[in-house]
């Protein structure tokens, strides 16, 4: 009788152990890896552009970022542009290692094109930056 009750409890669909034993552990996908090509402009900049813009914060500095191209580098249901459209309001916070973010914190960064790669956490409005390359 004890074995019957124990078996019933472990195999019951309402019991959490049964959930794990059946292989019901949810699969969590990492956020998409993206590559963005763009340039920073001062927030006060009023120059018209046909490029999509975001307000970006890198540590204590805030910029307007003009985006020339965005690509999803990992499999996702959305392309890069539709990921950006999910950012509302259109703002993004760049985080990452200090040495990775260093090129983006230079005083003369405004107007200089760069390529940034990282994991885009859309719901958190955050890009975890893994690489930065200054374009020539």
N, C-alpha and C positions, 0 to 999 in steps of 0.2 A: 504494500500500500504506500509506503514512504517513497519507494522508487517511482511509482506511478505519479504521485503528486510533484516530486522533483522534476520528472520528465515533462509533465504538463506545464509547470512554471517556466522551464527553460525553453520550451518550444512554442509557448504562447505568443501570438503575434503582438500582444500588448506589452510584452516584457522586453526591456531594453537589451538584455543579453541575447535574446533570440534575434533581435534586429541586427546586432553585430555579427552573430554567427551565420546568418543567412547571407552575409555579404552586402548588407544594406548601408555600409559606410559611404557617406556622400563623397563624390569626387569634387575636389575644389580645384578649379583652374586658376593658374596665376594670371595676374593682370597682363594685358597685351604689351609686348615690347614694341615700341614705336621709334621711328626716326623722323625728326622734324628739322627742316631747313628753314631758317628765318633770320631775322635781325631785330635787335632792340631799338626802340625809339623812346625818348622821354615821354612821360605820361601827358605832359602839356602839349605835345606835338599835335598840330591840327592839319598837317599835310594829308591831302586826300590820297587814298590808295585803293586799288581794287583787290588787295590781299586781305585775307581774313586776319583779324587781330584779336589778341587776348591780353588781359592784364596779367603780368607775370611778376611773381615775387621770388627773388633769389636772396636768401638771408634777409638783410635789412633793406635791400634795394628793391624798388618797384619800377617796372618798365611796361611799355606797350610793346608787344611782340607782333611783328608782321610775319605771317607764315606763308612761305612760298610753296612748301610741299610738306606733306605728312604721309608716312607709310606705316602700316602695321606690319611688323617683321615676323610676327608669330600668327598662327592660325587663329582667326577670330571671325565671328559672324558679321563684323562691321569693318568697313575700310577705314583708313585713317581720318578722312574728312568727316565721316558720320560719327566717329568717336568724339571729335571736337564739337560737333553740334550737340552732343549730349552734355557738354559742359555749360550749364546755365546756373548762375550768370557766367559769362565767358572770362573766367579767371583761373589761374593755375599757379601752384606753389612748387618751385623746384627744390628738391632736397637731395642729399647725397653726401659723399665724402668731401671734406673741404678741398682736397687737392683736385678732385674732379670738377668742382664748381668754380675753382680759382679763375679760369679764363673768362667766365661769365661775370665775375666781380671786378674786372678791370675798369678803371675810370674811362678809358677810351673805347668801350665796347659799343656804344651807340652807333648805329649805322653799319657796323661790320657784320657781314653774314657769317653764320656758323651752322654747324650740324650738331644736333644733340640727340642722344639715344637714351632710352630709359623705359621703365615700367610705368604705364599710365593708369593711375587709380582714379577713374572718372568720378565715382561717388564722393571721393575725398578731395577732389580738385588738386591732385598732387601728381607730380612726375618725379619718380626716383631716378635721378640721372646716373647713368653708368658710363657715359662717354661724351666728351665734347671735343669737336674739331673746328678750328677756325678756318673758314673758307677763304680762299685767295681771290 
